[in-house]
Amino acid sequence: MTKETKQKNWFKGVLSGQNELAPVETEVNEREALHLFGNEFTKMEETIAEENVAKSEVLSKQNQDKLSLDVITAMENLLSDRQLVLYRNAGLKEQVQSNNETISRIKHDLVKKEQLVQDKNKEIRMLETNLTNKQMSYDQLLEDYKEYQTTSSNDFEKISSQLEIEVNKYEMLNEESAATQHQSMLHSRELEEKIRNLEIENHKYAEQCKKIIAEKEELIQTINDFTERMSFSFSSKTNS
């Protein structure tokens, strides 16, 4: 595997790690980050190419002994490791910048959410206050209703007792009225009987009265006739 292939794989690993560490970024930010990394990667490839040309000129492996070759190889490995560290640092810097932007955005959203939570808490407190007032009003109404029930129950008992007394009075008066009506009916019958008896006696007395009057008239007529005869007799004797 060549150094450029390793660098490209490492760069892909950096991109993959960045995607894992920053899952909250949007697709637009990912495209922008890839574009920036692509430009940075192109610049890095140009720099690596220039450095490789320079190294090929300075550290040529031709006509070198084994020790020199080992040193040159070690230097190349160190340079490659250094280049990888630089690439990694560049990727981490980009990742840190992206993470900072994400953190700033999250902080901004958090501030908005905290403001929203505060507004909701205010609404909740207002609702709790209204609920407390409603509960107090309900408790007062319940207490008034209980007092009304007690008062109405006492009034009902008094009215029921008074009604029972009045009903008893009415029954007694009704009984007395019935007894009075019965006595009145009996007395009326007695009076009617007396009236009938009196009418019979009156009729009898009327008949007797008529008879007496007739006898009296007859007696008067007799007396008158006798008086006339006596007067006539006295007057005849006087003339003689």
C-alpha positions in Angstrom: 0.0 0.0 0.0 1.5 3.4 -1.0 1.7 6.4 1.2 -0.9 8.3 -0.9 -3.3 5.4 -0.5 -2.7 5.4 3.2 -3.3 9.1 3.4 -6.5 8.8 1.4 -7.7 6.0 3.6 -6.7 8.0 6.7 -8.6 11.0 5.3 -11.7 8.9 4.7 -11.4 7.6 8.3 -11.2 11.1 9.6 -14.4 12.0 7.6 -16.1 8.8 8.9 -15.1 9.7 12.5 -16.3 13.2 12.1 -19.7 11.9 10.9 -19.9 9.7 13.9 -18.9 12.4 16.4 -21.2 15.0 14.9 -24.5 13.2 14.0 -26.6 16.3 14.7 -25.2 18.2 11.7 -27.5 18.7 8.7 -26.9 17.4 5.3 -26.0 20.9 4.0 -23.3 21.2 6.6 -21.9 17.8 5.7 -21.7 18.7 2.1 -19.9 22.0 3.0 -17.5 20.1 5.2 -16.8 17.5 2.5 -16.2 20.4 0.0 -13.8 22.1 2.5 -12.0 18.8 3.2 -11.8 18.1 -0.6 -10.1 21.4 -1.2 -7.8 20.9 1.8 -7.1 17.3 0.6 -6.2 18.6 -2.9 -3.8 21.2 -1.4 -2.3 18.4 0.8 -1.8 16.2 -2.2 0.0 19.0 -4.0 2.2 19.6 -1.0 2.9 15.9 -0.7 3.9 15.7 -4.3 6.2 18.6 -4.0 7.8 17.1 -0.8 8.2 13.8 -2.5 9.9 15.4 -5.5 12.2 17.2 -3.0 12.9 14.0 -1.1 13.5 12.1 -4.3 16.2 14.7 -5.1 17.7 14.9 -1.7 17.2 11.3 -0.4 17.9 9.3 -3.5 18.3 5.6 -2.7 20.7 5.0 -5.6 24.3 4.2 -4.7 23.5 4.1 -0.9 24.8 1.5 1.5 22.5 -0.5 3.8 22.8 1.8 6.8 22.0 4.8 4.7 19.1 3.0 3.1 17.8 2.2 6.6 18.2 5.8 7.7 16.5 7.0 4.5 13.6 4.6 5.1 13.3 5.6 8.7 13.3 9.3 7.7 10.6 8.6 5.1 8.5 6.8 7.7 9.0 9.7 10.1 8.0 12.1 7.4 5.0 10.0 6.5 4.0 9.8 10.1 4.5 13.5 10.5 2.4 14.1 7.4 -0.3 11.8 8.8 -0.2 13.7 12.1 -0.6 17.0 10.2 -3.5 15.6 8.2 -5.0 14.3 11.3 -4.6 17.6 13.1 -6.1 19.4 10.1 -9.1 17.0 10.2 -9.4 17.4 13.9 -9.3 21.1 13.6 -12.1 21.0 11.1 -14.0 18.6 13.2 -13.5 20.8 16.3 -14.6 23.9 14.3 -17.7 22.0 13.1 -18.4 20.7 16.6 -18.0 24.3 18.0 -20.5 25.5 15.4 -22.8 22.6 16.3 -22.4 23.4 20.0 -23.1 27.1 19.3 -26.3 26.1 17.4 -27.3 23.7 20.2 -26.7 26.4 22.8 -28.8 28.8 20.7 -31.5 26.2 20.5 -31.1 25.5 24.2 -31.6 29.2 25.0 -34.7 29.3 22.9 -36.0 26.1 24.6 -35.2 27.6 28.0 -37.1 30.7 27.1 -40.0 28.5 25.9 -39.8 26.5 29.1 -39.9 29.8 31.1 -42.9 30.9 29.1 -44.6 27.6 29.7 -43.7 27.8 33.4 -45.3 31.2 33.5 -48.4 29.8 31.8 -48.4 26.8 34.3 -48.1 29.2 37.2 -51.0 31.3 35.9 -53.0 28.1 35.4 -52.1 27.0 38.9 -53.2 30.3 40.3 -56.4 30.2 38.4 -56.9 26.6 39.5 -56.2 27.6 43.1 -58.8 30.4 42.8 -61.3 28.1 41.2 -60.6 25.5 44.0 -61.1 28.2 46.6 -64.3 29.3 45.0 -65.4 25.7 44.7 -64.6 25.1 48.4 -66.5 28.2 49.4 -69.5 27.2 47.2 -69.3 23.7 48.8 -69.3 25.1 52.3 -72.2 27.4 51.4 -74.1 24.5 49.9 -73.5 22.4 53.1 -74.7 25.3 55.2 -77.7 25.7 53.0 -78.4 22.0 53.3 -78.2 22.2 57.1 -80.4 25.3 57.2 -82.9 23.9 54.7 -83.0 20.6 56.6 -83.7 22.5 59.9 -86.3 24.6 58.1 -87.8 21.5 56.6 -88.0 19.8 60.0 -89.6 22.9 61.5 -92.1 23.2 58.6 -92.8 19.5 58.8 -93.4 19.7 62.5 -95.6 22.7 62.1 -97.4 21.0 59.2 -98.0 17.9 61.3 -99.4 20.1 64.1 -101.7 21.9 61.6 -102.8 18.6 60.1 -103.6 17.3 63.6 -105.5 20.6 64.3 -107.3 20.2 61.0 -108.3 16.6 61.8 -109.5 17.6 65.3 -111.4 20.6 63.9 -112.8 18.3 61.1 -113.9 15.8 63.8 -115.4 18.6 65.9 -117.1 20.0 62.7 -118.5 16.6 61.9 -119.7 16.2 65.5 -121.2 19.7 65.4 -122.9 19.0 62.0 -124.2 15.7 63.4 -125.5 17.5 66.5 -126.9 20.3 64.4 -128.6 17.7 62.2 -130.1 16.0 65.2 -131.2 19.4 66.7 -132.6 20.4 63.3 -134.6 17.1 63.2 -135.8 17.8 66.8 -136.9 21.3 65.8 -138.6 20.0 62.7 -140.4 17.5 64.8 -141.4 20.2 67.3 -142.5 22.4 64.5 -144.6 19.6 63.1 -146.1 19.0 66.5 -146.7 22.7 67.1 -148.3 23.0 63.7 -150.6 20.1 64.6 -151.4 21.7 68.0 -151.8 25.1 66.3 -154.2 23.6 63.8 -156.1 22.0 66.7 -156.1 25.3 68.6 -157.3 27.1 65.4 -160.2 24.6 65.1 -161.0 25.2 68.7 -160.7 28.9 68.3 -163.0 28.8 65.3 -165.5 26.7 67.2 -165.3 29.1 70.2 -165.8 32.1 68.0 -168.8 30.5 66.3 -170.2 29.6 69.8 -169.4 33.1 70.9 -171.2 34.6 67.9 -174.1 32.3 68.4 -174.2 33.3 72.1 -174.0 37.0 71.2 -176.8 36.6 68.7 -178.9 34.8 71.3 -178.2 37.6 73.8 -179.1 40.2 71.2 -182.3 38.4 70.4 -183.1 38.1 74.1 -182.2 41.8 74.7 -184.4 42.8 71.8 -187.3 40.8 73.1 -186.8 42.1 76.6 -186.5 45.7 75.4 -189.7 45.3 73.3 -191.5 43.8 76.4 -190.3 46.6 78.6 -191.3 49.3 76.1 -194.8 47.8 75.8 -195.4 47.8 79.5 -194.2 51.3 79.7 -196.7 52.4 77.2 -199.5 50.7 78.9 
